[in-house]
């Protein structure tokens, strides 16, 4: 018996994919936040040692983040929270 499950949104709005919001690797996070892959070490610093930690998580040994959470974190920094 072959059953395929389709995920549809509860509203008429398009349902964004999680892959569209996911950054995989410190390089991708550095490009998104700092605009350049050269700032990869900053990502590791803000993810572990900084006073205000960057909202990241790990999938295995790879550091990952959601774009939406990073934007919220940056906005909180701007507000001084």
SELO-741356 format. One record per atom (N, C-alpha, C): residue in one letter; x negated, y negated, z negated. Coordinates in Angstrom, 3 decimals. Example, Ala and Ser with C-alpha at 12.3 -4.5 7.8 and 13.67 -1.06 7.14 Angstrom:
2
+-----+----------+----------+----------+
! res !       c1 !       c2 !       c3 !
+-----+----------+----------+----------+
!   a !  -13.190 !    5.690 !   -7.800 !
!   a !  -12.300 !    4.500 !   -7.800 !
!   a !  -13.200 !    3.300 !   -7.800 !
!   s !  -12.850 !    2.250 !   -7.080 !
!   s !  -13.670 !    1.060 !   -7.140 !
!   s !  -12.900 !   -0.030 !   -7.870 !
+-----+----------+----------+----------+
//
This chain:
81
+-----+----------+----------+----------+
! res !       c1 !       c2 !       c3 !
+-----+----------+----------+----------+
!   x !   -0.838 !    1.169 !    0.000 !
!   x !    0.000 !    0.000 !    0.000 !
!   x !   -0.892 !   -1.244 !    0.000 !
!   x !   -0.764 !   -2.064 !    0.992 !
!   x !   -1.586 !   -3.256 !    1.147 !
!   x !   -0.738 !   -4.490 !    0.862 !
!   x !   -0.986 !   -5.113 !   -0.275 !
!   x !   -0.229 !   -6.303 !   -0.659 !
!   x !   -1.176 !   -7.488 !   -0.637 !
!   x !   -0.824 !   -8.528 !    0.089 !
!   x !   -1.622 !   -9.738 !    0.111 !
!   x !   -0.931 !  -10.791 !   -0.732 !
!   x !   -1.709 !  -11.430 !   -1.571 !
!   x !   -1.174 !  -12.480 !   -2.433 !
!   x !   -1.542 !  -13.827 !   -1.835 !
!   x !   -0.557 !  -14.668 !   -1.688 !
!   x !   -0.806 !  -16.018 !   -1.208 !
!   x !   -0.552 !  -16.983 !   -2.341 !
!   x !   -1.463 !  -17.904 !   -2.504 !
!   x !   -1.323 !  -18.928 !   -3.522 !
!   x !   -0.784 !  -20.171 !   -2.842 !
!   x !    0.348 !  -20.635 !   -3.314 !
!   x !    0.933 !  -21.847 !   -2.758 !
!   x !    1.185 !  -22.826 !   -3.888 !
!   x !    1.071 !  -24.107 !   -3.607 !
!   x !    1.311 !  -25.099 !   -4.649 !
!   x !    2.777 !  -25.154 !   -5.039 !
!   x !    3.032 !  -25.592 !   -6.274 !
!   x !    4.403 !  -25.699 !   -6.756 !
!   x !    5.119 !  -26.881 !   -6.127 !
!   x !    4.366 !  -27.808 !   -5.587 !
!   x !    4.948 !  -28.970 !   -4.930 !
!   x !    4.597 !  -28.930 !   -3.450 !
!   x !    5.049 !  -29.901 !   -2.734 !
!   x !    4.750 !  -29.965 !   -1.309 !
!   x !    3.337 !  -30.473 !   -1.046 !
!   x !    2.649 !  -30.965 !   -2.087 !
!   x !    1.287 !  -31.466 !   -1.933 !
!   x !    0.325 !  -30.327 !   -1.622 !
!   x !   -0.694 !  -30.645 !   -0.880 !
!   x !   -1.710 !  -29.645 !   -0.568 !
!   x !   -2.484 !  -29.298 !   -1.833 !
!   x !   -2.795 !  -28.040 !   -1.988 !
!   x !   -3.519 !  -27.551 !   -3.160 !
!   x !   -5.011 !  -27.554 !   -2.846 !
!   x !   -5.799 !  -28.399 !   -3.536 !
!   x !   -7.237 !  -28.426 !   -3.243 !
!   x !   -7.915 !  -27.140 !   -3.701 !
!   x !   -8.905 !  -26.760 !   -2.977 !
!   x !   -9.662 !  -25.562 !   -3.295 !
!   x !  -10.674 !  -25.862 !   -4.394 !
!   x !  -10.927 !  -24.899 !   -5.246 !
!   x !  -11.945 !  -25.067 !   -6.283 !
!   x !  -13.308 !  -25.286 !   -5.644 !
!   x !  -13.538 !  -24.653 !   -4.511 !
!   x !  -14.827 !  -24.804 !   -3.828 !
!   x !  -15.070 !  -26.250 !   -3.408 !
!   x !  -14.013 !  -27.003 !   -3.153 !
!   x !  -14.172 !  -28.408 !   -2.779 !
!   x !  -14.656 !  -29.244 !   -3.951 !
!   x !  -14.429 !  -28.793 !   -5.174 !
!   x !  -14.777 !  -29.547 !   -6.377 !
!   x !  -16.055 !  -29.040 !   -7.040 !
!   x !  -16.608 !  -27.938 !   -6.571 !
!   x !  -17.739 !  -27.291 !   -7.234 !
!   x !  -19.073 !  -27.673 !   -6.600 !
!   x !  -20.012 !  -28.054 !   -7.457 !
!   x !  -21.389 !  -28.283 !   -7.035 !
!   x !  -22.228 !  -27.135 !   -7.571 !
!   x !  -22.957 !  -26.478 !   -6.720 !
!   x !  -23.708 !  -25.270 !   -7.070 !
!   x !  -25.195 !  -25.567 !   -6.975 !
!   x !  -25.863 !  -25.676 !   -8.116 !
!   x !  -27.300 !  -25.924 !   -8.147 !
!   x !  -27.628 !  -27.350 !   -8.543 !
!   x !  -28.778 !  -27.505 !   -9.198 !
!   x !  -29.225 !  -28.819 !   -9.656 !
!   x !  -29.462 !  -29.769 !   -8.494 !
!   x !  -29.881 !  -29.230 !   -7.351 !
!   x !  -30.107 !  -30.073 !   -6.185 !
!   x !  -28.816 !  -30.726 !   -5.726 !
!   x !  -27.744 !  -29.951 !   -5.638 !
!   x !  -26.446 !  -30.474 !   -5.205 !
!   x !  -25.913 !  -31.504 !   -6.197 !
!   x !  -26.110 !  -31.246 !   -7.482 !
!   x !  -25.665 !  -32.186 !   -8.514 !
!   x !  -26.472 !  -33.478 !   -8.416 !
!   x !  -27.779 !  -33.365 !   -8.202 !
!   x !  -28.641 !  -34.546 !   -8.090 !
!   x !  -28.240 !  -35.403 !   -6.891 !
!   x !  -27.932 !  -34.788 !   -5.787 !
!   x !  -27.502 !  -35.534 !   -4.606 !
!   x !  -26.181 !  -36.238 !   -4.875 !
!   x !  -25.242 !  -35.544 !   -5.526 !
!   x !  -23.932 !  -36.126 !   -5.804 !
!   x !  -24.026 !  -37.283 !   -6.793 !
!   x !  -24.784 !  -37.122 !   -7.867 !
!   x !  -24.828 !  -38.132 !   -8.928 !
!   x !  -25.846 !  -39.233 !   -8.624 !
!   x !  -27.039 !  -38.852 !   -8.211 !
!   x !  -28.133 !  -39.805 !   -8.058 !
!   x !  -28.431 !  -40.181 !   -6.609 !
!   x !  -27.866 !  -39.451 !   -5.666 !
!   x !  -28.053 !  -39.779 !   -4.258 !
!   x !  -29.289 !  -39.207 !   -3.613 !
!   x !  -30.059 !  -38.422 !   -4.369 !
!   x !  -31.287 !  -37.872 !   -3.811 !
!   x !  -31.683 !  -36.612 !   -4.577 !
!   x !  -32.170 !  -35.621 !   -3.850 !
!   x !  -32.575 !  -34.354 !   -4.455 !
!   x !  -33.800 !  -34.516 !   -5.354 !
!   x !  -34.559 !  -35.604 !   -5.174 !
!   x !  -35.748 !  -35.836 !   -6.009 !
!   x !  -35.402 !  -35.974 !   -7.491 !
!   x !  -34.164 !  -36.270 !   -7.809 !
!   x !  -33.748 !  -36.468 !   -9.195 !
!   x !  -33.229 !  -35.182 !   -9.847 !
!   x !  -33.624 !  -34.054 !   -9.292 !
!   x !  -33.192 !  -32.749 !   -9.809 !
!   x !  -33.574 !  -32.557 !  -11.284 !
!   x !  -34.754 !  -33.022 !  -11.681 !
!   x !  -35.194 !  -32.859 !  -13.072 !
!   x !  -34.300 !  -33.640 !  -14.026 !
!   x !  -33.774 !  -34.782 !  -13.591 !
!   x !  -32.844 !  -35.551 !  -14.416 !
!   x !  -31.603 !  -34.742 !  -14.729 !
!   x !  -31.162 !  -33.953 !  -13.774 !
!   x !  -29.980 !  -33.110 !  -13.988 !
!   x !  -30.240 !  -32.148 !  -15.137 !
!   x !  -31.399 !  -31.502 !  -15.134 !
!   x !  -31.737 !  -30.585 !  -16.224 !
!   x !  -31.836 !  -31.320 !  -17.557 !
!   x !  -32.396 !  -32.519 !  -17.533 !
!   x !  -32.507 !  -33.308 !  -18.760 !
!   x !  -31.121 !  -33.660 !  -19.291 !
!   x !  -30.271 !  -34.224 !  -18.444 !
!   x !  -28.928 !  -34.618 !  -18.886 !
!   x !  -28.058 !  -33.408 !  -19.238 !
!   x !  -28.388 !  -32.255 !  -18.722 !
!   x !  -27.622 !  -31.047 !  -19.027 !
!   x !  -28.012 !  -30.425 !  -20.358 !
!   x !  -29.244 !  -30.709 !  -20.851 !
!   x !  -29.673 !  -30.011 !  -22.054 !
!   x !  -30.223 !  -30.903 !  -23.161 !
!   x !  -31.045 !  -31.882 !  -22.834 !
!   x !  -31.756 !  -32.626 !  -23.864 !
!   x !  -31.222 !  -34.021 !  -24.152 !
!   x !  -30.431 !  -34.569 !  -23.281 !
!   x !  -29.981 !  -35.955 !  -23.440 !
!   x !  -28.998 !  -36.088 !  -24.602 !
!   x !  -28.952 !  -37.296 !  -25.156 !
!   x !  -28.017 !  -37.580 !  -26.245 !
!   x !  -26.575 !  -37.402 !  -25.779 !
!   x !  -26.277 !  -37.887 !  -24.591 !
!   x !  -24.947 !  -37.716 !  -23.993 !
!   x !  -25.094 !  -36.699 !  -22.878 !
!   x !  -24.577 !  -35.514 !  -23.091 !
!   x !  -24.789 !  -34.414 !  -22.152 !
!   x !  -23.874 !  -34.470 !  -20.940 !
!   x !  -24.440 !  -34.113 !  -19.823 !
!   x !  -23.705 !  -34.024 !  -18.567 !
!   x !  -22.812 !  -32.771 !  -18.619 !
!   x !  -21.576 !  -32.861 !  -18.134 !
!   x !  -20.669 !  -31.707 !  -18.183 !
!   x !  -21.012 !  -30.678 !  -17.100 !
!   x !  -21.858 !  -29.736 !  -17.456 !
!   x !  -22.275 !  -28.686 !  -16.532 !
!   x !  -22.015 !  -27.326 !  -17.168 !
!   x !  -22.096 !  -26.310 !  -16.351 !
!   x !  -21.988 !  -24.929 !  -16.830 !
!   x !  -22.879 !  -24.073 !  -15.960 !
!   x !  -23.065 !  -22.856 !  -16.357 !
!   x !  -23.943 !  -21.963 !  -15.599 !
!   x !  -23.156 !  -20.782 !  -15.052 !
!   x !  -23.496 !  -20.437 !  -13.844 !
!   x !  -23.038 !  -19.187 !  -13.245 !
!   x !  -24.312 !  -18.379 !  -13.072 !
!   x !  -24.503 !  -17.445 !  -13.981 !
!   x !  -25.778 !  -16.735 !  -14.032 !
!   x !  -26.857 !  -17.707 !  -14.469 !
!   x !  -27.906 !  -17.834 !  -13.688 !
!   x !  -28.988 !  -18.768 !  -13.989 !
!   x !  -28.850 !  -20.092 !  -13.257 !
!   x !  -27.787 !  -20.252 !  -12.501 !
!   x !  -27.618 !  -21.446 !  -11.677 !
!   x !  -26.736 !  -22.459 !  -12.394 !
!   x !  -27.228 !  -23.691 !  -12.482 !
!   x !  -26.472 !  -24.761 !  -13.109 !
!   x !  -25.430 !  -25.263 !  -12.103 !
!   x !  -24.198 !  -25.446 !  -12.573 !
!   x !  -23.093 !  -25.867 !  -11.722 !
!   x !  -22.295 !  -26.965 !  -12.411 !
!   x !  -21.513 !  -27.685 !  -11.647 !
!   x !  -20.658 !  -28.730 !  -12.209 !
!   x !  -19.486 !  -28.968 !  -11.271 !
!   x !  -18.421 !  -29.498 !  -11.843 !
!   x !  -17.286 !  -29.930 !  -11.035 !
!   x !  -17.458 !  -31.409 !  -10.725 !
!   x !  -17.218 !  -31.785 !   -9.484 !
!   x !  -17.316 !  -33.193 !   -9.097 !
!   x !  -16.374 !  -34.041 !   -9.940 !
!   x !  -15.168 !  -33.547 !  -10.161 !
!   x !  -14.168 !  -34.307 !  -10.917 !
!   x !  -14.624 !  -34.559 !  -12.355 !
!   x !  -15.256 !  -33.589 !  -12.990 !
!   x !  -15.743 !  -33.766 !  -14.361 !
!   x !  -16.929 !  -34.717 !  -14.413 !
!   x !  -17.790 !  -34.662 !  -13.409 !
!   x !  -18.920 !  -35.588 !  -13.357 !
!   x !  -18.436 !  -37.024 !  -13.191 !
!   x !  -17.432 !  -37.230 !  -12.364 !
!   x !  -16.877 !  -38.572 !  -12.181 !
!   x !  -16.264 !  -39.069 !  -13.487 !
!   x !  -15.529 !  -38.207 !  -14.189 !
!   x !  -14.959 !  -38.584 !  -15.496 !
!   x !  -16.070 !  -38.933 !  -16.479 !
!   x !  -17.160 !  -38.162 !  -16.486 !
!   x !  -18.280 !  -38.395 !  -17.384 !
!   x !  -18.942 !  -39.737 !  -17.086 !
!   x !  -19.140 !  -40.029 !  -15.816 !
!   x !  -19.738 !  -41.306 !  -15.422 !
!   x !  -18.830 !  -42.455 !  -15.830 !
!   x !  -17.530 !  -42.328 !  -15.606 !
!   x !  -16.595 !  -43.370 !  -16.009 !
!   x !  -16.608 !  -43.600 !  -17.513 !
!   x !  -16.749 !  -42.515 !  -18.289 !
!   x !  -16.840 !  -42.638 !  -19.744 !
!   x !  -18.103 !  -43.384 !  -20.147 !
!   x !  -19.206 !  -43.142 !  -19.421 !
!   x !  -20.456 !  -43.855 !  -19.695 !
!   x !  -20.289 !  -45.339 !  -19.397 !
!   x !  -19.554 !  -45.651 !  -18.343 !
!   x !  -19.314 !  -47.045 !  -17.977 !
!   x !  -18.482 !  -47.771 !  -19.043 !
!   x !  -17.538 !  -47.032 !  -19.634 !
!   x !  -16.704 !  -47.605 !  -20.682 !
!   x !  -17.417 !  -47.677 !  -22.028 !
!   x !  -18.557 !  -47.009 !  -22.124 !
!   x !  -19.328 !  -47.015 !  -23.358 !
!   x !  -18.851 !  -46.019 !  -24.393 !
!   x !  -18.205 !  -44.942 !  -23.937 !
!   x !  -17.724 !  -43.916 !  -24.879 !
!   x !  -18.791 !  -42.906 !  -25.170 !
+-----+----------+----------+----------+
//
